[in-house]
Amino acid sequence: MVKHYSNFNIEKKHRGSIILIGNFDGLHLGHQKLFRLAKSYKKKYDLKIGVINFNPMPKMFFNKNLKNFRISNIDQKIKLLSNLKVDFVITKKFDYKFSKIKSINFIKEILNKKINSKFIFVSNNFRFGNKREGNVSLLIKNEKNYKYKVVKPKPLISNKKIVSSSLIRNLLENGFLKKANKLLNRNWAIQGIVKKGRQVGKKIGFPTCNIDIQDYVLAKPGVYAVKVLRKNNTKYLRGIANLGYRPTFNQKKILLEVHLFNFSGNLYNKLLSVEFIKFIRKEKKFKNVNQLRAQIKADLNIAKET
């Protein structure tokens, strides 16, 4: 398992490594290409690979109105980085004090003194330091002073578009789940704790697990075919999910409700990972519960065939 640090005071064995800096939200195909390149450097120079990322993401820290934004949470990110054979991850808390560090001090005190970076992988638009004053040119300008080398990989292009976290958020928000999953190279998933709801699903014959979507990006509200993993369990449960506001019941808060096929048991307060497989239909308001019940039955048939 990858070693996870919450600050820059890393073990001696991790100093003098290849460092990748960024949010890496979603760890999509573009990121995966970057890590393959880093692995070739690891092999060539016999160095370890480390990642620096921030929580909350700086964009979310500076824009408090940006609520639903993340493609993946920290736990998912760590697991994905572990699968990519990264040696260590630094998740630095992004706060007001850290945001005020001058860019040259970030290079001198953190990248050099604390981490002793040998190679620094960054995207072309990487900005850092107080008021985002630092950029890739500044990193390159200081290569000789602090004995590291900057690597700027070319972005991955798919269908004439750069594969980015922004592109995937846009696809999810507009209901293009299949395209988003292709660029992620896996099923997009929301991880969350099952909370007690209003028991509406149970009353109409379709009990659901209610999950707060926290700060995940808001995929297009509607009905999805899903598969679900419980914590420390490798067997998937199949199901159907409604992501939305439940207009038939005048719900104001966005909620993820999952109905599992052929399952009986108590999942309250359990951690579930809900993988989105297929967008079935957008959310709509029904005149009565009977209409809703009939539609759910039709949705279930589609989800079971997926």
N, C-alpha and C positions, 0 to 999 in steps of 0.2 A: 504493500500500500504506500502511496505517496506521502511524504512527510509534509505536514501542514503547519506553517508558522503564522502567528498573528502580528509579528513585527519583523524588523530587519536584523535582529540579533540571531543570526543563523549559526548552525554548527560548523566547525572548522572544515569538515569533509564536504560541505556544500559551498564553501567560499571558492572563488576562482572558477566559476561555472559559465555556461551559456545561459543568458537571461532573456526571457521573452516578456515584454511589458505590454499590457493592454487589458481591456475588460473581458475579452474572449466570451462574450455573451452568446450562448447557444453552441459554441464550439462547432461551427458549421464546416462545410467542405473547404472553404477558404482558409480557416484556421488549421484544419487538418493537414492541408498542403504545407503550411508554415512549419508545423511540428515535424513533418517528414523531412523537411530541409534541415531543421535543427538536429534531428537524429543523425543525418549524414555528417554534420559537424562533430557531433558527439563521438561518432565512430572514428573520424579522421584525427581528431585532436585528443581523444580519450578524456573528455570532460563530462561533467554532469549537466543536466538540464533543469533550470528553475524558472518559475513563472511569478511575476509580480502583478497582482490585480488588486482592485480596491472595492471596499464595501462601506457605504452604498456606492453605486457607480457615480462618478463625479457629476455626470449630467443630472442625475436624480437628486444629488445633494444640492446643487445650485438652483434647480427648478423644483420647488416643493409641490407644485401642482402636477408634476409628472408622476402619477400614481401607478398606472398599469403599463409597465415598460419592459421588464425582464423577460427573456426567453427561457432562461434557466436560473435556478437559485444556487446558492453557494455549495450546498451538499451535492447537487447534481453536477456542478462544474468540477468539483474535486474528484468525483467518481470518473467523469469523462477524461480528466487530465491523467488520472491513474491508468486508465485504459490506453492512453497515448504514451505511456511509459515515461512520464515526467518524473524526475527524482524528488523535487520539492516545490511547494507552492507557498508564496507569501501573500496572505490576504490582509492588506493594511487597512485599518479603519480610516475612512476618509472623513475628516472633520475640518473645522475652521482653522485650527492651528496648522494642520498638515498642508492645507490649501495655500498657506502663506509662505511656504518654503520657497526661497529663490531658486530658479532653475539651475544656476551654477552650483549652488549648495547641494541640490539633489544629486548632481553628478559627482561632486567632490566627496560629500559626507556619506551618501548612501550607496550609489553605484560603485564607487571606488573603495572608500574606507571600510564600510560594513560588509559589502558583498564581494568586492574585488572582481567585478565582472570581466570576463575575457572577450565574450561576444555579446552584443546587445541587438536583439531582433525587435524592430519596431515598424509600424506601418508609415507610409509617407506623410499622413496627416497627423501623426502623433504630436501632441502638445503637452507640456508639463510645467510645473512651477507656478509661482504667484501670477495671477491674471493670465495664465497660459502663455507666459512669455517665452518659454523654452520650446524649441522645435528640433527636428532631425538635423538641420544645419548646425545648430549649437552642439549637438552630440558629436557630430563628425569633426567639428572644429577642435574638440577637446580629446580626440582619440589618442594623440601622441602624449599629451599631458598625463593621462590617466591609464595608458596602456590597455586599451580595449579596442575592439573593432566593431563598427556598426554594420548590421546586415539589414538591407531594405528589400524584402522579397516582392516580386511582382504580384499584384492581386489576381485572384482566380476569376476568370470570365465565364459566365454561362448564359447562353442565349443573348449575347451582346451586352450583358449587364454584369457589373462587378458583384460577386457573391459577398454580401455583407449582412450584419445583424439587422440593419435598417431594412434591407430588402425582405428578409424573412419575417420581420414584424409586420411589414406591409402586406405580405402574402397571407399571413395568419388573420390579420384584421379584416381582410376582404374575402375570406372563405376559401382561399386556394391552399388548402391543407396538404394536398398531394404534392404540389410543387415545393412547399415549405419543407415537408418531410424528406423530399429528394435532396434538397440543399443541405439539410441537417445530417443526411445519411443515416437517419433513424426516425422513429416516431416522436413527434413533439410531445412532451409530457408535463403535467402539473403535479407537483408533490405537495401533499397537505394532510392535515389532521382531520379526521371525521368528527364533525360537530353535531350536536342535537338540533334538529330543525323544527319546523312547525308540524311535522308528521303528515303533511298533505298527501305525499306520495303513497304512504301506507294506507290512508283513508280511501284512496281511489283504486287500491289494489296493486300498486307498484312501489314498494318501499325503496327509498333511496338513501345513499350515503351523501351527506351534505359537506362540502369542502369549501373553505374560504380560499379564494384565489390569490389573496395577499397582493403582492406587487407584480405578479405575472402580467405579461402583455395580454390584452383582452382580444382573444380570437373572436371571429364573427359569431355573435350570439345565435344559438341554434342547437340542433340535435346532432350528436356525433356517435358513431360506433367507436367503442373504446375497448382496451384491454387493461387490466389492473393488476399491479403487483403489491402484495403486502410486504412490510418490512421483514427482512431475513427469510424471505420465501421466494422460491424460484418458479413456482407454478402460477401461470397467468389465470386470472378470472376474466371471462368475457362479459361485456355489458354494453349498455347504452347510456349516454350522458346528455343532460341538458345544461348548456352554459348560457346563462342569461338572467332575465329579470322576472320570469314567470308572469307575463302580462295578464293571464286569465285570473291570477290571484292578487294582482296589483302589488307585486313585490317591488321594492325600490332599490334593494341592494343586489349587485351582481353575485351570482352564486353558481357553483358547479355541483350538480346533483347527478349521482351515478346509480343506476339500477343494474344490479348484477344478475346474470342468468343462473338459474339452478344453484343459488347460494342461500344458505340459512345460517345465521350466526350473528354475533354482536361485534360490530366494528367501531363502536364509539371510542374516540380518543386514540384510535390506531392510525399510524402513518401509512398513507396509500400513495402509490405513484400511478397516475392515470394517463395512459398513452392514447393519443388521438389518432384513430386509424382512417376514418372517413367522415366527411361532412355530409349529413343526410338531408337536412332542410333547415331553413332559417326559422327563427322563433316567431310565433304568431299568437294572437289572442283568440280564444274560442268562446262561443256564446254560452256554453255550459260544460259541466264536468263530463257528461256523456260523450259529447263531441271530442273532448280532449282524450278520454279513455280510448275511443275508437282510433284516433290518430296515433296514440302511443302504441297500440297493438300493431298498426301498419308499420310504424318506425321500427318496432322490435323485429319484425320479419326481415326488414332490410338489413338491420344490424347483424342478425344471426347468419345471414348469407354472405356477409363481408369477410 
